[in-house]
Amino acid sequence: MDRMDSPPSADITVILKAWSGGDEEALGRLVPLIYQELKRLAHRYMRRETPDNTLRTTALVNEAYLRLINAKDVGWQDRAHFFAVAAQTMRRILVDAARARVREKRGGEQQIVNLNESVDAIVVRDSHLIGLDDALTALASIDPRKVKVIEMRFFGGLSVEETAAVLGISTQSVLRDWKLGRAWLTRELTR
């Protein structure tokens, strides 16, 4: 399902707010609206994974879904906020799986991950993903907002406008954080 074919953001936002407000039936109305978008997001992640990754798109969607529905204390703002958290959740699942595979193999070298606009073509090896995650964690201690921008844009596929809306900042700030954050990560990953 393309973003253009997605249910209106307002519909999803209303249902998310009802769910956050304790309406348990809202979850039943929400799932059909978000499932295809979660699957698209998971597919985007999995396309960059190595062929030997045992985690599949459906399993990633299901695991993320379980974690998201158990996130009781999240005050969902809107559709973009939900999918930003979903992207972060999927990233965490994949990083945890990569760390487990590296532990099984007893090591792995960090390599360069190219952070550019054409990230869909990148195949992310376990060591790449772990190195990127470590660099993002280091950046978060310096500038957490840049990490959120990178997660939403790189991992979540959110537009500049959607990212700005979720974070409550201007589009210019998103573009600046995106550019500076990528430059910082590139420097860290090439060390």
N, C-alpha and C positions, 0 to 999 in steps of 0.2 A: 504494500500500500504506500503510495507516494504521499508526501506531506500535503499535496494538493487534494488528494483523495481522502485524507484523514477527516474524522469528524471535527466539527468546529471546536477550536480551543475553548471557547466559552462553555460548551457542553461538558467537556472533560473537567474544566475548572470547577464548575458547579458541583459535579459529582465528587471530585476530590475533596472539596470543602465539606460536603455532606458527610463523606466517609471520615474525614478528620474530626468532624463534629460528633461522631459516634453512631452514625447511621450505618448499621451493618449491611443493610440491603443495598447500599450504594456500591459496595464492592462488586456485587453481582452485576450491576449495570455498567461498572467501569471496565471489567475484564474484557468484554468483547470490543470495547473502544480502543484499548491500549495494546492488546495482544499482538496485532500485526506490526505495530510500531516497535514493540519490544523485540519482536522477531527480526525486524529489519536492522535494528541496532545490534543485536547479537550476531547476525549474519555479517555485518560490517566488521565486527571484531574478529570473528572466526576466519574471515577471508585473509586476514593478516597473520594468522597462526600457522605454525608448521604443520605439514601433513601428518606427522606422527602424534599430534595432539589427540588424546583420547576423548576429550570433552567435545561434544557436538553442539550445534546451534540450539536445538530444542532443550538439551540439558542445561545450557547456559541460561536460556529464557526461564526455564522452570526454577532453577536455583535463584536467579535474580528475583523472580516473582515471589517466591517464598520469603526471601529476605525483605522485600518491599512491603508485603502485606503484614509482616511481623514488626515493622517499624511504626510502632504505635504513637510515638511522641513527635512525629514529623507533622508540622503544620503546613500542609501542601498549599502553595501559593497559586499555582496554575499548572497547565500542561507542561510548559517548558521546565518548570522547577521539578516536576515529577520525573521527566525524562533525563534531566541533569543528574538527579540522584540515581536513577536507573543506570546511567552510563558509569557513574562512579562505582556503583555496586558490581556491575559486570567487570569493570577494570579490576576491582579487588578480587573477585572470584578467579579471573584469569591469572593474576599475579600470584595468588595463593597456590593455584595449580602448577604454575611454572616453578615456583620455589620448591614445591614438593617433588617435581620431576628432577630438578637440579640436585636436590638432596639425594634422590635415588641414584643419580649418576655420579655422585660425589664430586661435585664441582661444576665449573662452567666459567667461561671468560666473558667479561662484559665487552660489548662491542657497540659501535656507533649506531644510533637510531636517528634517521633523518626526519626532522619535524618540519614538513613543508605542507603546502596546500594539497598535494597529491598523495596523501597518506594512505589512501585506499590500496595503492599498489604495493605497499611495503609488506613483506612477510616478516613477522616479528618472531624471532627465536626466543626461547625461554630466557637466555642470558640478556637479550636486548630488553625484554619486558621488565625483567628484574632490575637492570641498570637504569632504565627509565623511571621505574617506580622509586628506586633509591634517590635518584636525582630530584624527582618531584617532591619526595619527602624532605629533602634538604632545602629545596626552594620554599616549601611551605613554612619552614621555620624562619625564613627571611621575609617572604611576601605571600601569605596564603591566598590573596585574591588572584594573583597571577596563576597559581596552581588551579584554582577554580575555573578561570577562563580557559586554560589549556585543557582541563578535563572536559569542559562543556563543548569546546570547539573540536579538539582532536579526537577525544574518545566518544563524545555524545553526538557529534555531528550537528550541534546547534548552530544556528546562524549568529552573526554578530548581534543582530537585533534581539534575538531570543536570549542570548547570553546577557546582554545589557539589561533586559527586563527581569531576568531571574536575580541578577546581582544588584539591581537597583542603581546602576551606574550608566553613564553615557556610552554611546557607541564608540566615541573617540577614545574613551578610557579602555574599552574592551580591545580595540585595535592596538593601542599602545601596550597594554598588558600582554596581548598575544605576541606582538613583535619582540618585546623585551624578554618575556618568559621563554620564548623559543631560542633567542640568542643565548640566554643564560644556560639553558639546558644543553644546547649544542656545545657550548664551552665546557660544561661539566662532563659530558659524555665523550668528548674527544681527549680528555686528560689521560 
